[in-house]
Protein backbone atom coordinates (compact mmCIF):
# COMPACT_ATOMS: atom_id res chain seq x y z
CA UNK A 1 0.00 0.00 0.00
CA UNK A 2 1.33 3.44 -0.94
CA UNK A 3 1.67 6.11 1.73
CA UNK A 4 1.20 9.78 1.01
CA UNK A 5 3.94 12.12 2.08
CA UNK A 6 2.99 14.52 4.83
CA UNK A 7 3.81 17.54 2.63
CA UNK A 8 1.28 16.35 0.02
CA UNK A 9 -1.43 16.01 2.65
CA UNK A 10 -0.66 19.44 4.14
CA UNK A 11 -0.64 21.18 0.73
CA UNK A 12 -3.90 19.51 -0.27
CA UNK A 13 -5.53 20.56 3.01
CA UNK A 14 -4.32 24.14 2.58
CA UNK A 15 -5.89 24.28 -0.89
CA UNK A 16 -9.27 23.18 0.46
CA UNK A 17 -9.02 25.69 3.31
CA UNK A 18 -8.10 28.54 0.93
CA UNK A 19 -11.04 27.73 -1.36
CA UNK A 20 -13.44 27.70 1.60
CA UNK A 21 -12.24 31.02 2.97
CA UNK A 22 -12.33 32.68 -0.44
CA UNK A 23 -15.84 31.45 -1.20
CA UNK A 24 -17.26 32.52 2.16
CA UNK A 25 -15.59 35.92 2.07
CA UNK A 26 -16.83 36.88 -1.37
CA UNK A 27 -19.25 39.75 -1.69
CA UNK A 28 -22.72 39.31 -3.17
CA UNK A 29 -23.56 41.20 -6.37
CA UNK A 30 -24.04 44.91 -5.71
CA UNK A 31 -26.17 47.20 -7.86
CA UNK A 32 -27.14 50.84 -7.61
CA UNK A 33 -30.94 51.16 -7.51
CA UNK A 34 -33.65 53.70 -6.78
CA UNK A 35 -34.78 52.85 -3.22
CA UNK A 36 -38.44 53.58 -4.01
CA UNK A 37 -38.93 51.97 -7.43
CA UNK A 38 -36.03 49.46 -7.30
CA UNK A 39 -35.06 50.55 -10.81
CA UNK A 40 -31.40 49.94 -11.62
CA UNK A 41 -29.39 53.18 -11.84
CA UNK A 42 -25.88 54.09 -13.02
CA UNK A 43 -23.28 53.50 -10.30
CA UNK A 44 -22.41 57.21 -9.97
CA UNK A 45 -25.91 57.79 -8.54
CA UNK A 46 -24.93 55.75 -5.45
CA UNK A 47 -21.51 57.25 -4.83
CA UNK A 48 -22.83 60.33 -3.03
CA UNK A 49 -25.17 58.54 -0.60
CA UNK A 50 -28.94 58.54 -0.15
CA UNK A 51 -31.43 61.41 -0.34
CA UNK A 52 -31.87 63.76 -3.29
CA UNK A 53 -29.44 65.76 -5.39
CA UNK A 54 -29.77 69.52 -5.83
CA UNK A 55 -31.73 69.00 -9.06
CA UNK A 56 -34.33 66.82 -7.27
CA UNK A 57 -33.25 63.45 -8.67
CA UNK A 58 -33.25 60.62 -6.16
CA UNK A 59 -29.86 59.26 -5.24
CA UNK A 60 -29.48 55.53 -5.45
CA UNK A 61 -28.74 52.99 -2.76
CA UNK A 62 -26.77 49.78 -3.10
CA UNK A 63 -28.87 46.64 -3.49
CA UNK A 64 -27.17 43.29 -2.84
CA UNK A 65 -27.86 39.99 -4.56
CA UNK A 66 -31.04 39.31 -6.49
CA UNK A 67 -31.50 39.67 -10.20
CA UNK A 68 -32.53 42.30 -12.74
CA UNK A 69 -35.57 41.96 -14.97
CA UNK A 70 -37.02 44.82 -17.02
CA UNK A 71 -34.52 47.21 -15.35
CA UNK A 72 -35.88 46.39 -11.85
CA UNK A 73 -34.16 44.32 -9.17
CA UNK A 74 -35.82 41.56 -7.15
CA UNK A 75 -34.79 38.82 -4.78
CA UNK A 76 -32.07 40.66 -2.86
CA UNK A 77 -31.81 43.21 -0.08
CA UNK A 78 -30.51 46.68 0.72
CA UNK A 79 -28.84 45.04 3.74
CA UNK A 80 -25.64 43.31 2.62
CA UNK A 81 -25.56 41.06 5.68
CA UNK A 82 -29.03 39.70 4.86
CA UNK A 83 -27.83 38.27 1.55
CA UNK A 84 -26.11 34.88 1.46
CA UNK A 85 -23.10 35.12 -0.83
CA UNK A 86 -23.09 31.33 -1.13
CA UNK A 87 -20.00 29.27 -1.64
CA UNK A 88 -18.65 25.98 -0.32
CA UNK A 89 -18.98 25.54 3.42
CA UNK A 90 -20.88 28.77 4.03
CA UNK A 91 -24.03 29.16 6.00
CA UNK A 92 -26.41 32.06 6.24
CA UNK A 93 -29.89 33.29 5.55
CA UNK A 94 -31.50 34.14 2.25
CA UNK A 95 -32.35 37.56 0.91
CA UNK A 96 -34.75 39.93 2.59
Backbone bond lengths (Angstrom), bond angles and torsions (degrees), N, CA, C in turn:
res aa  C-N    CA-C-N  psi(-1)  N-CA   C-N-CA  omega(-1)  CA-C   N-CA-C  phi
1 X - - - 1.437 - - 1.532 109.15 -
2 X 1.304 116.49 136.56 1.465 121.99 -177.10 1.526 110.47 -86.71
3 X 1.318 115.93 136.80 1.461 120.85 179.30 1.526 109.23 -105.05
4 X 1.316 115.62 138.64 1.455 119.92 176.58 1.519 109.64 -80.60
5 X 1.299 115.45 143.62 1.462 119.78 176.46 1.526 108.74 -73.00
6 X 1.291 115.94 148.68 1.459 120.40 -177.53 1.529 111.59 -62.08
7 X 1.325 118.09 -33.28 1.464 120.28 -180.00 1.533 110.70 -66.53
8 X 1.328 118.12 -34.50 1.458 121.83 177.91 1.516 110.57 -66.53
9 X 1.312 116.83 -42.55 1.455 121.80 179.26 1.530 110.37 -64.97
10 X 1.327 117.23 -44.25 1.461 121.57 -179.38 1.530 110.57 -63.81
11 X 1.332 117.49 -46.23 1.465 120.61 -179.74 1.525 111.58 -64.05
12 X 1.307 116.97 -40.12 1.466 120.18 177.00 1.517 111.85 -63.43
13 X 1.325 116.69 -42.23 1.466 121.12 178.04 1.520 111.93 -65.26
14 X 1.320 117.44 -37.54 1.467 121.02 178.33 1.530 110.74 -65.86
15 X 1.318 117.41 -36.20 1.466 120.56 178.05 1.514 111.70 -64.34
16 X 1.326 116.60 -43.40 1.466 120.73 177.88 1.528 110.27 -64.47
17 X 1.307 117.72 -42.92 1.459 121.66 178.67 1.530 111.23 -62.60
18 X 1.319 117.72 -43.35 1.467 121.40 179.49 1.522 111.01 -63.35
19 X 1.322 117.90 -41.51 1.464 121.27 178.66 1.522 111.03 -64.25
20 X 1.320 117.63 -39.37 1.461 121.66 179.35 1.518 111.06 -65.61
21 X 1.310 117.19 -46.78 1.465 120.89 -179.19 1.520 110.74 -64.18
22 X 1.307 117.79 -42.99 1.459 121.52 179.87 1.519 111.19 -63.33
23 X 1.314 117.62 -43.56 1.458 120.81 -178.47 1.518 111.57 -66.70
24 X 1.310 118.46 -40.61 1.459 121.42 -178.59 1.518 111.99 -74.09
25 X 1.313 118.01 -28.01 1.445 121.02 -177.71 1.510 113.86 -87.68
26 X 1.320 118.44 -3.34 1.451 119.70 -176.74 1.528 111.16 -73.33
27 X 1.285 115.31 147.88 1.458 122.26 -178.95 1.525 110.33 -83.29
28 X 1.325 117.45 145.49 1.461 119.10 172.59 1.522 109.77 -71.65
29 X 1.330 117.75 164.00 1.458 121.48 176.70 1.519 109.43 -55.79
30 X 1.334 116.32 141.87 1.460 121.09 -179.57 1.519 108.18 -127.44
31 X 1.329 115.75 128.98 1.459 121.37 179.94 1.524 109.29 -129.43
32 X 1.304 116.20 150.53 1.453 121.47 174.47 1.529 107.35 -89.65
33 X 1.328 117.61 124.95 1.461 121.04 -178.44 1.525 110.58 -137.12
34 X 1.325 115.04 159.09 1.457 121.72 172.38 1.529 106.44 -74.12
35 X 1.338 118.73 123.91 1.462 119.99 -176.00 1.527 114.32 -65.42
36 X 1.322 117.97 -22.12 1.460 120.36 -179.36 1.525 112.75 -88.78
37 X 1.334 116.98 -45.28 1.468 120.49 -175.50 1.519 113.22 -98.33
38 X 1.337 116.97 -13.41 1.470 124.00 -174.95 1.525 112.41 60.30
39 X 1.311 116.22 27.65 1.469 121.64 175.02 1.523 108.58 -82.38
40 X 1.333 116.01 135.58 1.453 120.78 -179.72 1.529 109.64 -67.64
41 X 1.338 116.00 136.09 1.458 122.80 -177.83 1.524 110.06 -121.92
42 X 1.329 117.40 163.01 1.473 119.56 173.40 1.530 110.07 -63.34
43 X 1.319 117.57 148.32 1.461 121.76 -174.07 1.526 113.23 -60.41
44 X 1.336 118.53 -29.86 1.462 119.42 -179.07 1.524 112.24 -64.72
45 X 1.334 118.38 -19.46 1.460 121.34 178.79 1.532 111.97 -73.40
46 X 1.328 117.77 -15.39 1.469 121.56 178.49 1.520 112.64 -98.33
47 X 1.291 118.32 -17.06 1.453 121.40 -172.50 1.516 113.65 -67.56
48 X 1.329 118.59 -21.56 1.459 119.71 -178.02 1.524 113.03 -104.15
49 X 1.325 118.28 13.16 1.463 121.49 175.18 1.520 113.32 89.05
50 X 1.333 116.25 -175.83 1.457 121.89 -176.73 1.515 112.65 -80.46
51 X 1.322 116.95 -175.93 1.459 121.97 -179.84 1.503 111.97 93.76
52 X 1.333 116.67 -151.52 1.461 121.91 -179.77 1.516 110.20 -126.01
53 X 1.324 115.32 148.45 1.457 120.47 174.48 1.519 109.53 -77.84
54 X 1.320 116.97 173.53 1.459 122.09 -179.97 1.524 112.42 -60.03
55 X 1.343 117.12 -30.68 1.465 119.73 -179.05 1.532 112.75 -86.41
56 X 1.340 117.79 6.24 1.464 121.33 175.98 1.514 115.35 89.97
57 X 1.341 118.42 -3.86 1.460 119.54 178.56 1.520 109.71 -76.41
58 X 1.326 115.76 140.94 1.460 120.82 -179.45 1.516 110.20 -72.46
59 X 1.318 116.04 133.40 1.455 119.79 173.82 1.513 108.46 -77.53
60 X 1.306 115.57 150.85 1.449 120.20 -179.65 1.512 112.69 -84.55
61 X 1.318 114.34 168.93 1.457 122.68 174.24 1.524 107.16 -130.29
62 X 1.314 116.17 151.49 1.464 118.70 179.36 1.521 110.42 -76.23
63 X 1.335 114.59 135.52 1.458 124.11 179.98 1.518 106.16 -119.32
64 X 1.322 117.14 128.75 1.464 122.30 -173.03 1.515 111.45 -106.60
65 X 1.335 115.16 137.22 1.458 120.89 177.82 1.517 111.61 72.63
66 X 1.323 115.66 -159.75 1.455 121.04 177.82 1.517 112.40 73.38
67 X 1.316 114.49 -165.90 1.452 120.94 -179.77 1.517 109.33 -143.22
68 X 1.340 115.71 165.83 1.457 122.10 -179.40 1.518 108.99 -111.96
69 X 1.324 115.18 131.54 1.470 120.87 175.10 1.520 106.87 -142.75
70 X 1.319 116.52 127.59 1.463 122.30 -177.39 1.526 111.27 53.63
71 X 1.325 117.00 43.12 1.465 125.64 177.99 1.529 114.28 64.52
72 X 1.335 118.38 15.65 1.457 122.18 177.50 1.531 108.49 -123.15
73 X 1.342 115.03 143.95 1.460 119.95 -178.86 1.522 110.49 -97.45
74 X 1.324 115.76 145.78 1.467 122.51 176.83 1.519 108.76 -145.35
75 X 1.310 115.60 158.92 1.457 120.88 171.61 1.509 115.72 81.55
76 X 1.315 119.12 11.64 1.456 121.57 178.94 1.516 110.33 -126.47
77 X 1.320 115.88 -150.18 1.458 120.23 -177.98 1.524 110.12 -157.22
78 X 1.330 116.21 154.16 1.455 120.74 172.06 1.529 110.41 -77.54
79 X 1.317 117.34 -14.05 1.462 123.02 178.48 1.524 109.05 -96.87
80 X 1.329 116.78 111.09 1.465 120.97 -176.61 1.516 112.24 -59.84
81 X 1.333 117.81 -35.80 1.457 120.26 -177.48 1.525 112.53 -72.00
82 X 1.330 117.89 -15.66 1.460 120.98 179.78 1.514 112.26 -83.74
83 X 1.325 117.27 -8.30 1.462 121.71 -175.85 1.519 108.94 -103.72
84 X 1.312 116.95 126.36 1.462 122.87 176.87 1.513 108.00 -78.63
85 X 1.334 116.79 121.23 1.460 120.02 179.60 1.517 111.39 -81.56
86 X 1.325 117.56 -5.10 1.458 121.54 176.38 1.515 111.97 74.18
87 X 1.309 115.17 -162.23 1.451 119.81 178.68 1.513 111.47 104.83
88 X 1.321 115.99 162.66 1.450 123.32 -177.86 1.515 110.27 -68.17
89 X 1.321 117.30 128.46 1.449 121.60 174.28 1.510 115.27 79.00
90 X 1.316 118.07 8.47 1.460 120.54 -177.98 1.514 109.61 -95.39
91 X 1.309 114.73 153.10 1.452 118.98 172.76 1.507 107.34 -132.60
92 X 1.314 116.25 157.99 1.452 119.48 -179.89 1.512 109.12 167.36
93 X 1.325 114.49 -176.92 1.451 119.90 -179.46 1.509 109.69 -102.13
94 X 1.306 116.30 164.21 1.461 121.21 178.32 1.495 111.50 -76.93
95 X 1.330 115.26 -172.33 1.465 121.43 -178.07 1.510 111.71 -69.28
96 X 1.335 115.79 169.89 1.442 119.80 -176.24 1.410 110.69 -135.27
